[in-house]
Amino acid sequence: MAFNYTIDDIDRLDSPALVIYPELVRHNIDLAIRMIGDVDRLRPHVKTHKSAEATRLMLDAGIRKFKCATIAEAEMLGMCGAPDVLLAYQPVGPKVQRFIAVIEKCPATQFSCLTDDLSAAQAMAAAFAERNLKVPVYIDLNIGQNRTGITPEAAFDLYAACAAMNGIRPVGLQAYDGHIRSTDLKVRKAACNAAFARVTSLKDELVEAGHPEPVIVAGGSPTFAIHAAREQVECSPGTFIYWDKGYSDLCPDQPFKPAALLVTRVVSLPDSSKICLDLGHKSVAAENSIEHRVFFPDAPGLKPIGQSEEHLVMETETGHSWKVGDVLYGLPYHICPTVALHERAFTIENGKVTGEWRAVARDRKITV
């Protein structure tokens, strides 16, 4: 990382802390726009940053379409005046009424959502129609992730059924391929193209049957550069805005720069070959193995050997020079859930702490 991440007034900042470098955020936004070539085809996912400040930077850059996963994220986008917001989730149960509340609270925003099930589509259509709403929906396609979605081969009938319902109107297809994660770009591209061919076949079938050509929203971060080359596809990367160690390793073909780090301090020296940092489970995403949670670029020889809620124990060489109070800058392997652990991030500009960005959409509820 050639950029100088050092914070000159570090004594102002308690630890552990999440810090954001707005200069690099702007760089990553601009790079994503250049990579896709048409800002109208960029639909960033806000799950990574969850903040109004980052959203406004994207709006200032000309981005008008967004994607989100929670009602709070949808409300945050509406409060920022985002023109077009896709809730990339199928609302069920109370979430339907909460989604309606957001739609009615933010009338300047065109909201849409996903569906992959006939009964769920019928329930939301009835609820929307009762409020005199006609909400655009995208059919969520399962092209190998095996998390949500209906297979493209089974989706035609659902699309046609949605077209006949009051309260909703099908406008497109979502095809998320997060399972494609080879570090070899050629392998990743071949797998991506094979999965996407099933989406293309469905699109052609719908058009032949007389439906308007559906909008296709495809991919995430690993396949962003691949889908960006498809002129009729909207792309929805999320992690690009902050980047992280995981995607830096997985996607060296994408030159985004880490724009978010964790500040931590040595709080104890348990023995001659160990140091303890104030960076526990509550401060960095812990879903990966302990070796793949945080990386210290300035101290790559440190080996994590134990972590609890408030502590991270690192093994180092005997006779080390670490002292209690020493500061380390850590790059998370997975920035998205790491952000969700911090109610605020501190902005760093020209080596100084300049402000705070609140992760307002980390909460399950903002107002509705």
N, C-alpha and C positions, 0 to 999 in steps of 0.2 A: 504494500500500500504506500505509494509515493506521497500521497497527500499527508500533510502534517496535522495529525489528529490531536496533538498535545494541547492541553488546556492550561493557559498561563496562570489564570487565577483559580486553580484547582482547589485551593483552600476554602473557597466560597461554596463548594459543592460537597454535600454529605454523600456518603455511599451506603449501599449500592445505588446507582443512578443510571437511568437511560438518558443518553445524550444524542442529539440530532444535529447534523451539520447542514443547514439550509442550502448552502452553496452546492453541495453534492446532491441534495434532493432535486434542485433545479436541473443540475446536469443530467440526472437519471430521467427526469421527465422529458427533457429536450431530446435525449438519446432515443427514448421509446418512440417519440413522434417521428424522428428521422428514420428509425428502423422500419416503421410501418408506412411512412411516406404520405399518409392521408389521415389527418387527425380525426376525421369523421368516422374512421374505422377503429378507433381506439376506445375501448370501454374498460378502463382500469377497475380492478377489484379493490375496494377500500378496506378489506379485512386486515391488511397489513398495518396501516397507519391509524385508522379509526379516529382521525382528528379533522377538525374543521380547517385548521391552518394548512395542512397538506392538501386538502380538497381545494382550497382557494388557490393554491399555487398551480394546481392542474387546471382550474377554471381560467386563471390568468394566462395560461399557456394555450388556451383555445380548446381544451377538452370539454366536451358537452355531454358525453355518455358515460355512465358509471354502472358498476355492478356491486352488489353487497350481499351479505348472508344473513343479517339479522334485522329485526324491526328497528332497533336502535340505530344501526348503520343507515337504514333507509331514512329515518327521521333526520339524522344528522345531515345527510345529503340534501334533503328537502329544505332544511333550515339554511343551508348554504346557497340555495337557489340553483342547484344542479338541474338542468332542463330535462334529463332523461335518465331514469334509474330503474335498473333491473334487479329485483329481489331474486337472487339465484337460489331460491328455496321454494318448496311447495308449502304454502301456508295451510296448516290444519289446526283444528280445535280453536282455542282462543286467539291464535295468531291471525286468523282471518279477520276478526273484528278489529284487532290492533292495526292490521295493514290498512283496513278501511279508514281507521282514524287518522293514520298518517296521510293517506291520499286526500282526505277532506281537509286536513290541516294545511297541506302544502299544494294548493290547486295549480300553482305555476309549474309544478314538476309533473312530467308524464311518467307514472309508475307502471311497471309490469312485473310479472312473476312467472314462476315455473309451474308445470304440472307434469306428472308421469302416470297418473292413475285416474280412471274414469270416475269413480265415486268421489274422489277428492275434487276433481274438476267440477262435478255437478254441485257439490256443496259450496264451493267458493263462488260459482256462477250464480247460484241462488242468493247468496248473501250479497254479492255485488249488485245484482239486479234489484234487490229490495231497496238499495240506496240509490237507484237510478244510475249506476255506474256500468261502464263497459270497459273492462280492464284487459289490456293486451296480455296474452300468455305465450310463453315459449315452451315447447315440448322438451322436456329434459331427457336426453338420450344417453343410454348406457353403451359406451363403445369400448368397454374393457376395464373401467375403474371399479365396477361392481360395488358401487356405494349407493347411488340413487339412479333413477332413470329407467326408461323402457328401451328395449333394443330397437334399433332403427327398423328392423324387419317387422316389428309388431306395432310400430308407432302410427302407421297410416290411419288406421281406424280411429285411434284416439284423436288425431288431428281433425279428422272429418267430424267426429262427434262434437268436439269443442266448437267447430265452426257453426254448428246448429244450435248452440246454447245462447240464451240471453245472459248478459252479465259479463261474458268474456268473449274475446275474439283471438284466435290463434294467429300469431304474426311471424313466428320463427321457431328455430331449433337451437337448443344449446347442446354442445358436444364437448364435454370436459374430458381431457385425456391425461389426467395427473398420474396415471400408472406408467406412463412412458418416461423413463428416467435414466436411460443409458448415457454414460459420459461420452460415448462415441457419437458424434453428431450424425454420421452417416447411418448408424443403426437407429438412432432416435428418429431421424427423418423417415426412414423406411417404415418403421412401426407407425409413425404418425400418419403417413400417407395411406397406409393400409386401413387404419381405423377410420380415417376421414372418407375413404371411398364409399363406405356404408352410408354416411351422411349424404353424400352427393347423390347416391342412388335414391334415397328417400326423397330428397328435394325434387329430383326429376320426376318421380312418381306423382308427387303432389301437384306439380305444375301441369303434367299431362292430364290430371284429373280435373283441372280447371281452377285450382286454388292459386291465389296470387303467389308469386315466388317468395318463399319464406326467407327472412333474415337468418343468417347463421352466425351464432356467437360460439367461438371455438377456442379451446386451449387455455393454458395457464402460462406460467413462466418457462418451464422447460421447452415447450413447443412454440413459444411466442414467435421466434424468428422464422419458423417454418410456416406457420399460418399467416404471418404478416405478408408473405409473398402471394397469398391468394387474394386477388383484388376484390372479391365479393364477400369477404369474411370479416366480421368484427372480432377483434382480439381482446382478451381480458386478463392480461397479466396483473399481478398484485404486488409481489415481492420486489419487483424492479425498483420501486420508489426508495426503499431503504437498502435492499440487497442484504445478503448474509453469507456466512461461511459455507453453508450447505449448497447454495446455488452457485457460489463462486467456484466450488469444486466440480459441481455437476455440469455447469454450463459455461465453460471458459470461452465459448464462442460469443457470449453476450457481455460486452465490456462495461456493464454497469459497475458503479463504485459503491462500496459500503458507506452508507450515510448515517448509520445508527450504531453506536457502540454502548457497552456497559462499562461504567467506571466502578472499580472495586479497590479495596485497600487490604493490605496485610494486617490482620488483627491479632495474630498469635504465631509463635514459632514452637510447635509441639515438640520437635526434636531436631537433631542436627541436619536432617534431610527432608524436612517437611515444613511447609508454610500453610497457614489457614487464612482464607479470604472471606470477606463478608458478602458472599455471593451464593446464596442457597437456592433451593427449589422455588422459593417465592419471588425470585428475581430473574431467573433465566429458564426458558422452556426446558423441561426435564423429560420429555417423552422419548428422547433418544438415549442410547447408552451413554454412560458417564463420559466416555472419550469424545462424544459428539454433541456436546452441549454448548461449550464456549471455547474459543481459541484466542490465545494471546500472541498477537503478531510480534511484539517486542520481546517475548519470552517463550519461544516455541518449544524449549526443552522442558517446560513444566508439564508434569503428568498428573491428571486428576485421579485421585484414588478413593475419595469419599465425599459425599455431599448430603447435607440435611437441610432443614428448612431455612436456616440462616447462615450456613457455613459451607465452604468448599475447601477441601484439603488437597493440596498439591504436593507431589513429590518432586524434589529437586536434588542437585548434587550435594554431597556432604561438603561442608565448608563454604556454603553459599554466602552471599553478601546481603541477602534480603533482610530488611528491618521492619519492625512493627510500624505501621503508618505509611509504608511505601504504596504508591498508586500504580495500578495496572489498568490497561484499556483492553477490554475483551470484545471479540466479535462473535455474536451468537451464531450458532449453526442454523437456528430456525427463529427468524425475527418476528414472525406473525404472532405466535402465542407468547413470545417474550414481551412484546408491546402490551399485550392484554394483562400482564402482571404489574404494569406501572400506570398509575393514574395520570401521570404527567411525564413529559420528556423535557429536558433542558436544552435550549438551542445554544450552539457554539458557533460564533462568527469571529474570524480573525483572532482565534485563540482565546476568546473571552466568552464567558457566560452572558448571554444577552436576553434571555427570556424563557418562557415555558410554552409548550404545546400540550394541551389537555387531550388525553385519549377519551373523549366524551362518549364515544360509542363502544367502549369496553363494557359499559354497564348494560345490563339486560333491558333497561328501560330508561329513556330520557324523560318524556312526559306522557307517552301513551302506552 
